[in-house]
């Protein structure tokens, strides 16, 4: 294999790695956004009065 071919092959691998890392970063950011949204929904849905009293009939 000549130097030019080796250079092209190495750059191709580098491009694939960069694309893979960019995709991974996008997925991580989306996961972080989803976690923040879920946390906000949970905080808004919490009612402090629920579960304080238990009515038992026998």
TIRO-2110 file (N, C-alpha, C; in Angstrom, 1 decimal):
// TIRO-2110
0.9, -1.2, 0.0, N, 1, A
0.0, 0.0, 0.0, CA, 1, A
0.9, 1.2, 0.0, C, 1, A
0.6, 2.2, -0.8, N, 2, A
1.4, 3.4, -0.9, CA, 2, A
1.0, 4.4, 0.2, C, 2, A
1.8, 5.4, 0.3, N, 3, A
1.5, 6.4, 1.4, CA, 3, A
0.2, 7.1, 1.2, C, 3, A
-0.1, 7.4, -0.1, N, 4, A
-1.4, 8.2, -0.3, CA, 4, A
-2.6, 7.3, 0.1, C, 4, A
-2.5, 6.0, -0.3, N, 5, A
-3.6, 5.1, 0.1, CA, 5, A
-3.7, 5.0, 1.6, C, 5, A
-2.6, 4.9, 2.3, N, 6, A
-2.6, 4.8, 3.7, CA, 6, A
-3.2, 6.0, 4.3, C, 6, A
-2.8, 7.2, 3.8, N, 7, A
-3.4, 8.4, 4.3, CA, 7, A
-4.9, 8.5, 4.1, C, 7, A
-5.4, 8.1, 3.0, N, 8, A
-6.8, 8.1, 2.7, CA, 8, A
-7.5, 7.2, 3.7, C, 8, A
-7.0, 6.0, 3.9, N, 9, A
-7.6, 5.0, 4.8, CA, 9, A
-7.6, 5.6, 6.2, C, 9, A
-6.5, 6.2, 6.6, N, 10, A
-6.5, 6.7, 8.0, CA, 10, A
-7.5, 7.9, 8.2, C, 10, A
-7.6, 8.7, 7.2, N, 11, A
-8.5, 9.9, 7.3, CA, 11, A
-9.9, 9.4, 7.3, C, 11, A
-10.2, 8.3, 6.5, N, 12, A
-11.6, 7.8, 6.5, CA, 12, A
-11.9, 7.3, 7.9, C, 12, A
-11.0, 6.6, 8.5, N, 13, A
-11.3, 6.1, 9.9, CA, 13, A
-11.5, 7.3, 10.8, C, 13, A
-10.7, 8.3, 10.7, N, 14, A
-10.9, 9.5, 11.5, CA, 14, A
-12.2, 10.2, 11.4, C, 14, A
-12.7, 10.2, 10.1, N, 15, A
-14.0, 10.8, 9.8, CA, 15, A
-15.1, 10.0, 10.5, C, 15, A
-15.0, 8.7, 10.3, N, 16, A
-16.0, 7.8, 11.0, CA, 16, A
-16.0, 8.0, 12.5, C, 16, A
-14.9, 8.1, 13.1, N, 17, A
-14.8, 8.3, 14.5, CA, 17, A
-15.4, 9.6, 14.9, C, 17, A
-15.1, 10.7, 14.2, N, 18, A
-15.7, 12.0, 14.5, CA, 18, A
-17.2, 12.0, 14.4, C, 18, A
-17.7, 11.3, 13.3, N, 19, A
-19.1, 11.2, 13.1, CA, 19, A
-19.8, 10.5, 14.3, C, 19, A
-19.1, 9.4, 14.7, N, 20, A
-19.6, 8.6, 15.8, CA, 20, A
-19.7, 9.4, 17.1, C, 20, A
-18.6, 10.2, 17.4, N, 21, A
-18.6, 11.0, 18.6, CA, 21, A
-19.6, 12.1, 18.5, C, 21, A
-19.9, 12.7, 17.4, N, 22, A
-20.9, 13.7, 17.2, CA, 22, A
-22.3, 13.1, 17.5, C, 22, A
-22.5, 11.9, 17.0, N, 23, A
-23.8, 11.3, 17.2, CA, 23, A
-24.0, 10.9, 18.7, C, 23, A
-22.9, 10.5, 19.3, N, 24, A
-23.0, 10.1, 20.7, CA, 24, A
-23.3, 11.4, 21.6, C, 24, A
-22.6, 12.5, 21.2, N, 25, A
-22.9, 13.8, 21.9, CA, 25, A
-24.3, 14.2, 21.8, C, 25, A
-24.9, 14.1, 20.6, N, 26, A
-26.3, 14.4, 20.4, CA, 26, A
-27.2, 13.6, 21.2, C, 26, A
-26.9, 12.3, 21.3, N, 27, A
-27.7, 11.4, 22.1, CA, 27, A
-27.6, 11.7, 23.6, C, 27, A
-26.4, 12.0, 24.0, N, 28, A
-26.3, 12.4, 25.4, CA, 28, A
-27.0, 13.7, 25.8, C, 28, A
-26.9, 14.6, 24.9, N, 29, A
-27.6, 15.9, 25.1, CA, 29, A
-29.2, 15.7, 25.1, C, 29, A
-29.6, 14.9, 24.2, N, 30, A
-31.1, 14.6, 24.2, CA, 30, A
-31.5, 13.8, 25.5, C, 30, A
-30.7, 12.9, 25.9, N, 31, A
-31.0, 12.2, 27.2, CA, 31, A
-31.0, 13.2, 28.4, C, 31, A
-30.1, 14.1, 28.4, N, 32, A
-30.0, 15.1, 29.5, CA, 32, A
-31.3, 16.0, 29.4, C, 32, A
-31.7, 16.4, 28.2, N, 33, A
-32.9, 17.2, 28.1, CA, 33, A
-34.1, 16.4, 28.6, C, 33, A
-34.2, 15.2, 28.2, N, 34, A
-35.3, 14.3, 28.6, CA, 34, A
-35.4, 14.2, 30.2, C, 34, A
-34.2, 14.0, 30.8, N, 35, A
-34.1, 13.9, 32.2, CA, 35, A
-34.6, 15.1, 32.9, C, 35, A
-34.1, 16.3, 32.4, N, 36, A
-34.5, 17.6, 33.0, CA, 36, A
-36.0, 17.8, 32.8, C, 36, A
-36.6, 17.4, 31.7, N, 37, A
-38.0, 17.6, 31.5, CA, 37, A
-38.8, 16.7, 32.4, C, 37, A
-38.3, 15.5, 32.6, N, 38, A
-39.0, 14.5, 33.5, CA, 38, A
-38.9, 15.0, 34.9, C, 38, A
-37.8, 15.5, 35.3, N, 39, A
-37.6, 16.1, 36.7, CA, 39, A
-38.6, 17.2, 36.9, C, 39, A
-38.7, 18.1, 35.9, N, 40, A
-39.6, 19.2, 36.1, CA, 40, A
-41.1, 18.7, 36.2, C, 40, A
-41.4, 17.7, 35.4, N, 41, A
-42.8, 17.2, 35.5, CA, 41, A
-43.1, 16.6, 36.8, C, 41, A
-42.1, 15.9, 37.4, N, 42, A
-42.3, 15.3, 38.7, CA, 42, A
-42.4, 16.3, 39.7, C, 42, A
-41.6, 17.4, 39.7, N, 43, A
-41.7, 18.4, 40.7, CA, 43, A
-43.0, 19.1, 40.6, C, 43, A
-43.6, 19.3, 39.4, N, 44, A
-44.9, 20.0, 39.3, CA, 44, A
-46.0, 19.2, 39.7, C, 44, A
-45.9, 17.9, 39.6, N, 45, A
-47.0, 17.0, 39.9, CA, 45, A
-47.1, 16.5, 41.3, C, 45, A
-46.1, 16.9, 42.1, N, 46, A
-46.1, 16.5, 43.5, CA, 46, A
-47.1, 17.3, 44.3, C, 46, A
-48.0, 16.6, 45.0, N, 47, A
-49.0, 17.2, 45.9, CA, 47, A
-48.6, 16.8, 47.3, C, 47, A
-48.1, 17.8, 48.1, N, 48, A
-47.7, 17.4, 49.5, CA, 48, A
-48.8, 16.9, 50.4, C, 48, A
-50.0, 17.1, 50.0, N, 49, A
-51.1, 16.6, 50.9, CA, 49, A
-51.5, 15.1, 50.6, C, 49, A
-51.0, 14.6, 49.5, N, 50, A
-51.4, 13.2, 49.2, CA, 50, A
-50.6, 12.3, 50.1, C, 50, A
-51.2, 11.3, 50.6, N, 51, A
-50.6, 10.3, 51.4, CA, 51, A
-50.4, 10.6, 52.9, C, 51, A
-50.9, 11.7, 53.3, N, 52, A
-50.7, 12.1, 54.7, CA, 52, A
-51.7, 11.4, 55.6, C, 52, A
-52.9, 11.1, 55.1, N, 53, A
-53.9, 10.4, 55.9, CA, 53, A
-54.3, 9.1, 55.2, C, 53, A
-54.7, 8.2, 56.1, N, 54, A
-55.1, 6.8, 55.6, CA, 54, A
-56.4, 6.5, 56.2, C, 54, A
-57.4, 6.4, 55.4, N, 55, A
-58.7, 6.0, 55.9, CA, 55, A
-58.9, 4.5, 55.8, C, 55, A
-59.1, 3.9, 57.0, N, 56, A
-59.3, 2.4, 57.0, CA, 56, A
-60.7, 2.1, 57.5, C, 56, A
-61.4, 1.3, 56.8, N, 57, A
-62.7, 0.9, 57.2, CA, 57, A
-62.7, -0.6, 57.4, C, 57, A
-63.3, -1.1, 58.5, N, 58, A
-63.2, -2.5, 58.7, CA, 58, A
-64.5, -3.2, 58.8, C, 58, A
END
